[in-house]
Amino acid sequence: MKLFGITGYSGSGKTTLIEKLIPLFREWGLRVSVIKHAHHQVDLDQPGKDSWRFREAGSQEVLLATSRRWFLMHENRECSEPGLEDLTACLAPCDLVLVEGFKHEPMPKLEVWRASTEKPLISPGDANILAVASDRPVASFLPQFDLNRPEPMALFIAQRLELSR
């Protein structure tokens, strides 16, 4: 399984981008799963929620992690929050795991940035960020993508991870 992170501040559009990328990878015959980290408590599988949206988009599995529990319905009663490596080991075999959150994990990443967040770019401080997707041009030497055009980003990810189409 190959991991690729989608990172950025809250409200930047990470979930929406992942939701658009999943069907593209599936069209290419790739099996895709998603791991999403949340810093708050959530109720799963309600229409409109992230986990529901990822499943509706075609993800093979959705693994959502919080500080108190992680889902594929595993309760963390007497243990600490699992790390990304532990969570990845819980997934069924697939070609690609898109990871939302886990900003500080060492994996290739795409930063999603919007001017409306009024936050600085993360990429200058993270050598694992390989490109930026934004709603406008940004001051960066990294490759840049139009946030509203997911196809070039999917191709970039597939090429970087050497995934067969």
C-alpha positions in Angstrom: 0.0 0.0 0.0 1.3 3.4 -0.9 0.4 6.4 1.3 -0.1 10.0 0.2 -1.1 12.8 2.5 -3.5 15.6 1.9 -2.6 18.3 4.4 -3.7 21.8 5.1 -5.6 23.9 7.7 -9.2 23.4 8.6 -11.5 24.8 6.0 -9.0 24.6 3.2 -10.9 21.9 1.2 -9.0 18.7 2.0 -12.1 16.5 2.4 -13.7 17.8 -0.8 -10.5 17.3 -2.7 -10.2 13.7 -1.5 -13.8 13.1 -2.4 -13.0 14.2 -6.0 -9.7 12.2 -6.2 -11.2 8.8 -5.1 -13.4 8.3 -8.2 -10.5 9.3 -10.5 -8.2 6.7 -9.0 -11.0 4.1 -9.1 -11.6 4.8 -12.8 -7.9 3.8 -13.3 -8.6 0.5 -11.6 -6.9 1.4 -8.3 -8.2 0.3 -4.9 -8.3 3.3 -2.7 -8.8 3.6 1.1 -8.8 6.7 3.3 -7.5 7.4 6.8 -8.7 10.7 8.3 -7.6 12.0 11.6 -10.0 14.2 13.6 -9.2 16.2 16.7 -12.8 16.0 18.0 -15.4 13.4 18.7 -17.5 12.3 15.8 -20.6 10.3 15.0 -20.0 8.0 12.0 -22.0 7.4 8.9 -24.5 10.2 9.0 -25.4 11.6 5.6 -23.1 14.5 4.8 -20.4 13.5 7.3 -16.9 12.9 5.9 -16.9 9.2 6.5 -20.2 8.8 4.7 -19.0 11.1 1.8 -15.8 9.0 1.3 -17.8 5.8 1.2 -20.3 7.3 -1.2 -17.4 8.4 -3.4 -16.2 4.8 -3.6 -13.5 4.3 -1.0 -12.8 0.7 -0.3 -12.6 1.5 3.4 -12.7 4.5 5.6 -10.6 4.6 8.8 -11.3 7.6 10.9 -9.1 8.3 14.0 -9.8 10.5 17.0 -8.2 10.7 20.4 -10.7 8.4 22.0 -11.5 5.9 19.3 -10.8 4.9 15.8 -13.2 3.3 13.4 -13.3 0.4 11.7 -15.3 0.3 14.9 -12.4 -0.2 17.3 -12.8 1.3 20.8 -9.6 2.7 22.4 -10.6 2.0 26.0 -7.3 1.3 27.6 -4.7 2.4 25.0 -3.5 5.7 23.6 -4.4 7.0 20.2 -2.9 4.8 17.5 -0.2 6.1 15.1 -0.5 6.2 11.3 1.5 3.0 10.9 -0.8 1.1 13.3 -3.9 2.4 11.5 -2.5 1.5 8.1 -1.9 -2.1 9.3 -5.7 -2.4 10.0 -6.7 -1.7 6.4 -7.4 -4.4 3.9 -4.9 -4.5 1.0 -5.3 -1.6 -1.5 -3.2 0.3 -3.9 -3.4 3.8 -2.4 -4.2 5.2 1.0 -5.1 8.9 1.0 -4.3 10.3 4.4 -6.1 13.5 5.7 -4.5 14.9 8.8 -1.3 13.4 10.4 0.4 16.6 9.2 3.7 15.7 10.8 4.0 12.2 9.5 6.9 11.6 7.0 5.1 10.7 3.8 4.7 12.5 0.5 2.0 15.1 0.7 0.0 17.7 -1.2 -0.8 20.9 0.7 -4.3 22.3 0.2 -4.3 26.1 0.8 -7.0 28.8 0.5 -6.5 32.5 0.9 -9.7 32.6 3.0 -8.1 30.6 5.8 -5.8 33.5 6.4 -3.1 31.0 7.4 0.5 30.7 6.1 1.6 27.9 3.8 2.8 24.8 5.7 5.1 23.7 2.9 8.1 25.9 3.6 8.6 24.0 6.9 7.8 20.5 5.6 10.1 18.8 3.0 7.5 16.0 2.5 5.1 18.4 0.8 5.7 18.0 -2.9 3.1 20.4 -4.3 0.4 22.9 -3.4 -3.2 23.0 -4.5 -4.8 26.4 -4.2 -7.7 28.6 -5.3 -5.1 31.2 -6.4 -1.4 31.3 -7.3 0.9 31.2 -4.2 4.5 32.2 -3.6 6.1 28.7 -3.7 8.8 26.9 -5.8 6.7 23.7 -5.6 4.5 22.6 -8.4 1.0 24.2 -8.1 -2.4 23.0 -9.0 -5.8 24.6 -9.4 -7.8 23.3 -6.5 -10.8 23.0 -8.7 -9.1 20.6 -11.2 -8.5 17.3 -9.5 -7.4 15.3 -12.6 -3.9 16.9 -12.8 -3.4 16.3 -9.1 -4.5 12.6 -9.4 -2.0 12.2 -12.2 0.8 13.8 -10.2 0.1 11.6 -7.2 0.0 8.4 -9.4 3.3 9.4 -11.0 5.0 10.2 -7.7 4.0 6.9 -6.2 4.6 5.0 -9.4 1.0 3.7 -9.4 -0.1 1.8 -12.6 -3.1 3.3 -14.4 
